[in-house]
Amino acid sequence: MKAILCTTDFSSNSTIALKYSYALSKALGLKLVVLHVFDVKVIMASSLSTSFAKKEQAAHEACRNKLKLYCDTHLGILPDGENLECTVLENALVDEAIIDAVHKHQIDLLVMGMKGGNPLQKLFVGSTTKKMIDKNLCPVLLLPKTTKEFKLKKFAYASDFEEADIHAIAWLIENLVKPLKANLDIVHISTIDEYAGEDQMAWFSEMLEQKVSYSQLTYSRIDAEHIAKSLQQHLKKGKIDLLAMLERDKTGFVKSFVHVDLVKQMSSLATLPILSFHKKLF
């Protein structure tokens, strides 16, 4: 990896994402790009075009200054263009602006703060965060508002024993787990109807070892009816710092609908960071 992108709207949730992103970028020796998107209402009358252009330029400058002050206030550092860069884009559609920034800055990881509110609500339906996961531009790290500090010593990956999981885990180990010298637990929740769970795990571990080698790797298989609930209990018991999982589509290897949107199910209840990979990335 070379660069991380953190989006901000200056809210408390995005401030959490900013601090976490900066700590992560320092730990990995990566560049951090901080993005703020604003919207200037387009004035159609040609007679006002000059006036509008001046207003737009002034809005850009004001947002840039606000973003620099925001970084200085919460990080204690001003952007230098090398390790920390602030960028401001004008677009009525936030997701389009983020996509442009990902391509322009060759971003490897996108960091976003989760919305607040009732944790039992489906927070990502129709949101920019959900769109970014579905666009499958790069892995997306979602940070809940309960995130207190940067701590990444124990990772967990929720696996369905798919081939795409192997590629996602390899990326996770090479780019985050190994550089941070962390532990990784690959966990699979077996439902009542699932067949030959132990055999699947043996096959999966063998295939993964052919792809990547890492000593601080463990496997956990749990028999349970409720996947999201059982997974959360396992994460709490293991004191996991970050959960990684694959966003799957309905035509994939797994037929059970509870697996299809597990990222969104977990993210709506999340109390720890979630790293989401879209299956199409691999």
C-alpha positions in Angstrom: 0.0 0.0 0.0 1.0 3.6 -0.6 -1.9 5.8 0.3 -4.9 6.0 2.6 -7.9 8.2 2.0 -10.0 9.6 4.9 -13.3 11.4 4.2 -14.5 14.1 6.6 -17.5 16.3 7.0 -16.0 17.8 10.2 -18.5 15.8 12.4 -17.4 14.0 15.6 -17.6 10.6 13.8 -15.3 11.8 10.9 -12.9 13.2 13.5 -12.6 9.7 14.9 -11.8 8.4 11.4 -9.2 11.2 10.9 -7.3 10.4 14.1 -7.4 6.6 13.4 -6.3 7.1 9.8 -3.4 9.2 10.8 -2.2 6.8 13.4 -2.6 3.9 10.9 -0.7 5.8 8.2 2.2 6.6 10.6 2.3 2.9 11.8 2.5 1.7 8.1 4.6 4.5 6.7 1.9 5.5 4.2 0.6 8.8 2.9 -2.7 10.1 4.2 -5.1 12.1 2.0 -7.9 13.8 3.8 -10.9 14.7 1.7 -13.8 17.1 2.2 -16.6 17.4 -0.3 -18.8 20.5 -0.5 -21.6 21.5 -2.8 -22.0 24.9 -4.5 -25.4 25.4 -6.0 -25.1 26.1 -9.7 -26.5 29.4 -10.9 -27.8 29.0 -14.4 -28.2 32.6 -15.4 -25.3 33.5 -17.7 -25.3 37.1 -16.5 -24.3 35.9 -13.1 -21.6 33.4 -14.3 -18.7 35.7 -13.3 -20.2 36.3 -9.9 -20.7 32.6 -9.4 -17.1 31.7 -10.4 -15.8 34.1 -7.8 -18.1 32.6 -5.2 -17.0 29.1 -6.1 -13.4 30.1 -5.9 -14.0 31.7 -2.5 -15.8 28.6 -1.3 -12.9 26.4 -2.3 -10.5 28.6 -0.5 -12.6 28.7 2.7 -13.0 24.9 2.7 -9.3 24.4 2.2 -8.4 26.6 5.1 -11.0 25.0 7.3 -9.7 21.6 6.4 -6.1 22.6 7.2 -7.2 24.0 10.5 -9.2 20.9 11.2 -6.1 18.7 10.7 -3.9 21.0 12.8 -6.5 21.0 15.6 -7.0 17.3 15.8 -3.7 15.9 14.6 -1.3 18.7 15.7 0.2 18.9 12.3 -0.4 20.9 9.1 -0.5 19.1 5.7 2.9 18.9 4.0 1.8 17.3 0.7 4.0 14.3 1.3 2.9 12.4 4.4 -0.4 14.4 4.9 -2.4 16.0 2.1 -5.7 17.9 2.3 -7.9 18.0 -0.7 -11.3 19.7 -1.3 -13.7 18.8 -4.1 -16.9 20.5 -5.1 -19.6 18.0 -6.0 -23.3 17.7 -5.2 -22.8 13.9 -5.2 -20.3 12.9 -2.4 -19.8 9.4 -3.7 -18.7 10.7 -7.1 -16.2 13.0 -5.5 -14.7 10.2 -3.4 -14.4 8.0 -6.5 -12.5 10.8 -8.3 -10.2 11.2 -5.3 -9.5 7.4 -5.1 -8.5 7.3 -8.7 -6.5 10.6 -8.6 -4.4 9.8 -5.6 -4.2 6.0 -6.3 -5.8 5.1 -2.9 -5.3 1.6 -1.5 -7.6 2.0 1.6 -10.6 4.2 2.2 -11.5 5.1 5.8 -14.9 6.3 6.8 -16.7 7.0 10.0 -20.0 5.2 10.8 -23.1 7.2 11.3 -24.5 7.6 14.8 -27.9 6.9 16.1 -29.6 3.7 17.3 -27.1 0.8 16.7 -29.9 -1.5 15.9 -30.8 0.5 12.8 -29.6 -0.5 9.4 -27.3 2.5 9.1 -25.9 2.0 5.7 -28.9 1.5 3.5 -28.8 4.3 0.9 -25.7 5.9 2.4 -22.4 7.0 0.9 -20.7 4.3 2.9 -22.7 1.5 1.4 -22.1 3.0 -2.1 -18.4 2.9 -1.5 -18.5 -0.7 -0.5 -20.6 -1.6 -3.5 -18.3 0.3 -5.9 -15.4 -2.1 -5.0 -12.7 0.5 -5.7 -10.6 -0.6 -2.8 -11.0 -2.0 0.8 -13.2 0.2 3.0 -12.5 0.6 6.7 -15.5 1.6 8.7 -15.0 3.1 12.2 -17.8 3.2 14.8 -18.3 6.3 16.9 -17.3 4.2 20.0 -13.7 3.9 18.7 -11.5 5.3 21.5 -7.9 4.7 20.3 -5.8 3.2 17.6 -5.1 -0.4 18.5 -4.4 -3.2 16.0 -2.9 -6.2 17.6 -5.7 -8.7 17.1 -7.5 -9.1 13.7 -10.3 -11.4 12.9 -11.5 -12.4 9.4 -15.1 -13.8 9.0 -14.6 -16.5 6.3 -17.1 -18.5 4.3 -14.4 -20.8 2.9 -14.7 -19.2 -0.6 -11.7 -18.8 -3.0 -12.3 -15.0 -2.8 -11.7 -15.2 1.0 -8.2 -16.6 0.3 -7.3 -13.5 -1.8 -8.8 -11.1 0.7 -6.9 -12.7 3.6 -3.7 -12.7 1.7 -4.2 -8.9 1.1 -5.0 -8.4 4.8 -1.9 -10.3 6.0 0.5 -8.6 3.5 -0.8 -5.1 3.9 -1.9 -4.8 7.6 -1.4 -7.9 9.8 2.2 -8.7 9.0 3.5 -5.0 8.9 1.8 -4.4 12.3 3.1 -7.8 13.7 -0.5 -8.6 14.7 -2.4 -11.9 15.3 -5.1 -13.0 12.8 -8.0 -15.4 13.7 -9.9 -16.8 10.7 -13.4 -17.5 12.1 -16.2 -19.4 10.4 -19.7 -19.7 11.8 -21.3 -23.0 10.7 -25.1 -23.1 10.5 -27.2 -26.2 11.2 -27.7 -27.0 7.5 -24.0 -26.6 6.7 -22.2 -29.8 5.6 -18.7 -31.0 6.3 -17.5 -27.9 8.1 -14.3 -29.5 9.4 -13.4 -30.8 5.9 -14.0 -27.4 4.4 -11.7 -25.7 7.0 -9.0 -28.2 6.3 -9.2 -27.6 2.6 -9.3 -23.8 3.1 -6.3 -23.7 5.4 -4.3 -25.8 3.0 -5.2 -23.5 0.1 -4.4 -20.4 2.1 -1.0 -21.7 3.2 -0.1 -22.1 -0.5 -0.9 -18.4 -1.1 0.6 -16.8 2.0 2.7 -17.8 5.0 2.2 -16.2 8.5 3.0 -17.8 11.8 0.6 -15.7 14.0 -2.5 -17.3 12.3 -5.3 -19.3 14.0 -8.6 -20.9 12.9 -11.9 -20.9 14.7 -15.1 -22.8 13.7 -18.3 -22.2 15.6 -21.6 -24.0 15.3 -24.5 -21.6 15.7 -27.9 -20.6 14.3 -27.5 -16.9 14.4 -24.3 -15.9 12.5 -24.0 -12.2 13.3 -24.8 -12.6 17.0 -22.4 -15.6 17.4 -19.7 -13.8 15.6 -20.0 -10.7 17.8 -19.8 -12.9 20.9 -16.6 -14.5 19.5 -15.1 -11.2 18.8 -15.8 -9.8 22.3 -14.4 -12.9 23.9 -11.2 -12.8 21.9 -10.8 -9.0 22.4 -10.5 -8.4 18.7 -9.5 -5.0 17.5 -10.7 -5.2 13.9 -13.0 -7.4 12.0 -12.5 -8.0 8.2 -15.0 -9.6 6.0 -16.1 -10.0 2.4 -19.1 -8.3 0.9 -20.7 -11.1 -1.1 -23.2 -11.0 -3.9 -26.3 -13.2 -4.4 -24.7 -15.2 -7.2 -21.7 -16.4 -5.2 -20.7 -19.7 -3.8 -22.8 -19.2 -0.6 -26.5 -19.5 -1.1 -27.7 -18.6 2.4 -29.0 -15.0 2.4 -27.6 -14.4 5.9 -24.1 -14.5 4.4 -24.9 -12.2 1.6 -25.2 -8.9 3.6 -23.2 -9.9 6.7 -21.0 -6.8 6.4 -24.1 -4.5 6.5 -25.6 -6.6 9.3 -22.5 -6.4 11.4 -21.8 -2.8 10.7 -25.2 -1.8 12.0 -24.3 -3.3 15.3 -20.6 -2.7 15.3 -18.6 -1.6 18.3 -15.2 -2.2 16.6 -13.7 -1.2 13.2 -14.8 -3.3 10.2 -12.7 -3.7 7.1 -14.9 -4.6 4.1 -13.6 -6.2 0.9 -16.0 -6.4 -2.0 -15.8 -9.8 -3.6 -15.3 -8.3 -7.1 -12.0 -6.9 -5.9 -10.6 -10.4 -6.2 
